[in-house]
Amino acid sequence: MSEVAINLIKLRPGRSVEEFSRFSVEVDQPVCLAQDVVEGFDAFAVTRRDPRAPSVDIVEVMQVRSWDEWVRVRDDLAELEPVNAAFDRLVPPDGSSTVFARPIRKET
């Protein structure tokens, strides 16, 4: 069974959701989705309507065959070096966190 990783991302001051969107569509998603371990990748710009909502700008939902396998691929993949460098220009070191989720479905 695959794993769902939800990345909660806060942008650096002065960086825009539009900048991150271009990076995500043009660079991040294509490189990640080209890896066999990544089964799905969606990114969402956050619109805050509730002042109590977490202060994040982007939510990424990745479906991977195995998180541990993804981490190994991610850490050893030369193609991800420019992706990581661009991500670091947009997001501060403490600007992202990952939670894991599983679908809630009626058992049959």
N, C-alpha and C positions, 0 to 999 in steps of 0.2 A: 504494500500500500504506500502510495506517495505521501509526502509531507507538504504542508502548506506553511510557508514562512511569510509573515506580514511585517514589512519594514516600515517603521514610522520615522519620517524624516523631517527635520527642521532645517531650513536653509540658512546660510550665512546672511548677516545683515547686508543689504544692498544687492542681494541676488534675487532674481524673480522666478516665479513659478514658470513663466514662459521660457526662461533660460533652461531650467531643469527639464521642462517638457521637450524642448529640442534635443537636449542631451539624451534623454531617455529614449525617444523615438529613433533618433539617428545613430546613436552609439551604443547605449547600455543594453536595451532590449535585443537588438540584432545579435550582438556578441554573446549575450547570455543564452538566448534561444537557440543559438547554433551549437550549444553544448548538449550532448545526448542526455545528460542528467537532468536538464531543465525541461520540464514538461509544459510549463505555462508561465507567463509573466505579464501582469497587467499593472499599470501605474495610474494613480488617480490624484488629481489636484484637489486639495481639501477646501471646502467652503464651510467656515465656522458660523453656525447659527446660534449655538448654545454657548454662552460665555464660560460655562464650566467644562466644555470639551477640551481634550488635550490640545496643547499648542503645537500642532504639526502642520506642515505645508503640503507634504506628499505622503501618500500611502502606496506602497508597492506590495503586490501579492504575487508571490512566486510559488509555483508548485514544482517540487523537485522529487526525484526518485528517492533520494536519501540526503538529508542535510549534511551528514558527515562526508559523503561522497562529493557533494557540491563544494564544501569547504576545501577539500583536497584539490579538486579541479580549479576552483577559483584562485587558490593560493599558488598554483604551479603554472597557470596559463599566461603565456607571454602576451596574448591578445588582450588580456584584461589590464595590463599595465597602463595604457592610455585611458581606459575607462576609469580606473581607480584614481588617476591623476586628475581627470576632469571632475569626478565625484568630489574629490578633496577640495577643489576650487569652489564648488557650490555648497558643500555641507561641512560644518565645523567638525572637529574630531569627536565631540560629544553630541553631535546632532542627529544620530540615528540609533535606533534600537530595534530589535527583532523579537516578535512574539510568534509562537507556533499555535496553529489551530487545526482542528479536525471538524469535518462536517457533522452536523447533528441531523440524523435521518431516522425515520421510522424503521425499526428492524423488522425484517420479514421472516 
